[in-house]
Amino acid sequence: MTWLEYIFWTVWALGVLIILAYAFVLPFGAPYLPTMKDQREDALDLLGLQPGQTLVDLGSGDGGILVLAAERGLKAVGYEINPFLWLISRLRTLRYGRRVKIKFRSFWGADLSQADGVFVFLITHKMEKLDKLLSTQKSKKSLPVVSHAFKIPGKKHLKKSGALFLYQY
């Protein structure tokens, strides 16, 4: 095999792996779409969390909201099942040490009892399942949840900012 053929097949195999990793998440949640910085800021503003409180990002993607949360003095926990995005998130958040944790697993079984606020960017047909997850969480406090772009069916949002919806559980 020539050097060029080796490079071709390596790039081809890597491309297939990336496509499979992105397609793998579709049955569990939503495809990766980055949240713009101003939307991340608005989401954290809507949640109203104070330094030291904990934000949980369900499907943390590239870790953008986790970085912003850490910069605001929050503890942040992200859930991500795409291995490439998980790795990018880990690398982006290393400088924040223990303030940021990124779990390489699905959030559907997550224990949100320690969360002070939740951010999620799902798709329409998963929002009812999300409502069930949030409704069954055992917590002594109310839990603010911001959903990006998609409403939770049957639940009235408290506030809206652009494409962000604030709910209370």
C-alpha positions as CSV (number, residue, x, y, z in Angstrom):
1,M,0.0,0.0,0.0
2,T,1.4,3.4,-0.9
3,W,1.6,6.3,1.5
4,L,-1.3,8.1,-0.2
5,E,-3.5,5.1,-0.1
6,Y,-2.8,4.7,3.6
7,I,-3.7,8.3,4.2
8,F,-6.9,7.9,2.1
9,W,-8.1,4.8,4.0
10,T,-7.2,6.3,7.4
11,V,-9.2,9.5,6.6
12,W,-12.1,7.4,5.2
13,A,-12.2,5.2,8.3
14,L,-12.1,8.2,10.6
15,G,-14.9,9.9,8.6
16,V,-17.1,6.7,8.9
17,L,-16.4,6.6,12.7
18,I,-17.4,10.2,13.1
19,I,-20.6,9.8,11.1
20,L,-21.5,6.6,13.2
21,A,-20.8,8.4,16.5
22,Y,-23.1,11.3,15.5
23,A,-25.8,9.0,14.2
24,F,-25.6,6.7,17.2
25,V,-27.1,9.5,19.5
26,L,-30.2,10.0,17.5
27,P,-32.3,7.3,19.2
28,F,-31.3,8.8,22.6
29,G,-31.8,12.5,22.1
30,A,-30.9,15.1,19.4
31,P,-28.2,15.6,16.9
32,Y,-25.4,18.0,17.9
33,L,-26.2,21.6,17.2
34,P,-24.0,24.2,19.1
35,T,-25.8,26.7,21.2
36,M,-24.7,30.2,20.4
37,K,-22.8,32.1,23.1
38,D,-25.5,34.8,23.6
39,Q,-28.1,32.0,24.0
40,R,-25.9,30.2,26.6
41,E,-25.7,33.4,28.5
42,D,-29.4,34.0,28.3
43,A,-30.1,30.4,29.5
44,L,-27.9,30.8,32.5
45,D,-29.5,34.2,33.2
46,L,-33.0,32.6,33.1
47,L,-31.9,29.9,35.5
48,G,-30.7,32.5,38.0
49,L,-28.1,30.3,39.6
50,Q,-25.6,31.7,42.0
51,P,-21.9,30.9,42.4
52,G,-21.4,27.5,44.0
53,Q,-24.7,26.1,42.7
54,T,-24.8,23.2,40.3
55,L,-25.9,23.3,36.6
56,V,-26.6,20.0,34.8
57,D,-26.5,20.0,31.0
58,L,-28.4,17.1,29.5
59,G,-26.5,16.4,26.3
60,S,-23.6,18.7,26.8
61,G,-22.2,18.6,23.3
62,D,-19.0,20.5,22.9
63,G,-19.2,21.8,26.5
64,G,-19.9,25.4,25.7
65,I,-22.5,25.9,28.4
66,L,-20.3,24.1,31.0
67,V,-17.4,26.5,30.3
68,L,-19.7,29.5,30.7
69,A,-21.2,28.1,33.9
70,A,-17.7,27.5,35.3
71,E,-16.6,31.0,34.4
72,R,-19.6,32.2,36.4
73,G,-18.5,30.3,39.5
74,L,-21.0,27.4,39.1
75,K,-20.4,23.7,39.4
76,A,-21.3,22.0,36.2
77,V,-22.2,18.5,35.2
78,G,-22.6,17.4,31.6
79,Y,-23.9,14.2,30.1
80,E,-22.7,13.3,26.6
81,I,-22.8,10.0,24.7
82,N,-21.0,11.1,21.5
83,P,-17.3,10.1,22.2
84,F,-15.9,12.8,20.0
85,L,-18.0,15.6,21.6
86,W,-17.2,14.1,25.1
87,L,-13.5,14.4,24.3
88,I,-13.9,17.9,23.0
89,S,-15.8,18.8,26.2
90,R,-13.2,17.3,28.4
91,L,-10.4,19.2,26.7
92,R,-12.3,22.5,26.8
93,T,-13.1,22.2,30.5
94,L,-9.8,20.7,31.9
95,R,-8.8,24.1,33.2
96,Y,-11.8,24.3,35.5
97,G,-10.8,21.2,37.5
98,R,-13.3,19.7,39.8
99,R,-15.9,22.4,39.1
100,V,-16.8,20.6,35.8
101,K,-17.6,16.9,35.4
102,I,-18.6,15.4,32.1
103,K,-20.1,12.0,32.2
104,F,-19.8,9.7,29.2
105,R,-23.3,8.3,29.4
106,S,-26.9,8.9,28.6
107,F,-28.7,11.4,30.8
108,W,-32.0,9.4,30.7
109,G,-30.9,7.6,34.0
110,A,-29.4,10.7,35.6
111,D,-30.0,11.5,39.2
112,L,-30.8,15.2,39.2
113,S,-31.3,15.5,43.0
114,Q,-28.1,17.6,43.4
115,A,-28.9,19.9,40.4
116,D,-29.9,23.5,41.1
117,G,-30.7,24.1,37.5
118,V,-30.9,22.1,34.2
119,F,-30.2,23.0,30.6
120,V,-31.4,20.9,27.7
121,F,-31.5,21.1,23.9
122,L,-33.5,18.1,22.7
123,I,-36.0,17.5,19.9
124,T,-39.8,17.5,19.9
125,H,-40.4,13.8,20.2
126,K,-38.2,13.4,23.2
127,M,-39.7,16.3,25.3
128,E,-42.5,14.2,26.7
129,K,-40.0,11.7,28.0
130,L,-37.9,14.5,29.4
131,D,-41.0,15.8,31.3
132,K,-41.4,12.3,32.8
133,L,-37.7,12.2,33.9
134,L,-37.9,15.6,35.5
135,S,-41.2,14.9,37.2
136,T,-39.9,11.8,38.8
137,Q,-36.8,13.4,40.3
138,K,-36.8,13.4,44.1
139,S,-35.7,16.8,45.3
140,K,-36.5,19.0,48.3
141,K,-36.2,22.1,46.2
142,S,-37.8,23.4,43.0
143,L,-35.8,22.8,39.9
144,P,-35.6,25.4,37.2
145,V,-35.1,23.9,33.7
146,V,-34.3,25.8,30.5
147,S,-35.1,24.1,27.2
148,H,-33.6,25.5,24.0
149,A,-36.0,25.7,21.0
150,F,-38.4,23.0,22.1
151,K,-41.4,23.3,24.5
152,I,-42.3,20.6,27.0
153,P,-45.8,19.4,26.0
154,G,-48.5,20.1,28.5
155,K,-46.3,22.2,30.7
156,K,-46.6,26.0,30.8
157,H,-43.3,27.9,30.7
158,L,-42.7,30.6,33.2
159,K,-40.5,32.8,31.0
160,K,-39.4,32.9,27.4
161,S,-36.3,34.6,26.0
162,G,-35.9,34.1,22.3
163,A,-35.8,30.4,21.7
164,L,-35.3,29.6,25.4
165,F,-38.1,28.4,27.6
166,L,-37.9,28.4,31.5
167,Y,-39.9,25.7,33.4
168,Q,-40.1,24.9,37.1
169,Y,-40.2,21.4,38.5
